[in-house]
């Protein structure tokens, strides 16, 4: 199979690549570069062509598709940022105390289960 052959990709993968490519072109990326990025994204999401052979029906990862958010900006944290500083500080102190408490319990449990 020559390089760049897309025969092993499913119709859904080809469709995804086309839609991703169109998105890049709308943002001003050159056609060839948009196609390259689109197929790289499809490969990253699905692990390459899924049409033939063993391993069919393996669930695809949505890792890169789930990263969304504002382009170039922070992803999330709005709810926390809208709370007053005192409330955030209180929560942080409470969490730190819990971690410390649990660490003491864990170290005690480890000591009791160690071999001698």
Order of alpha helices (4+ residues) and beta strands (2+ residues): alpha-alpha-alpha-alpha
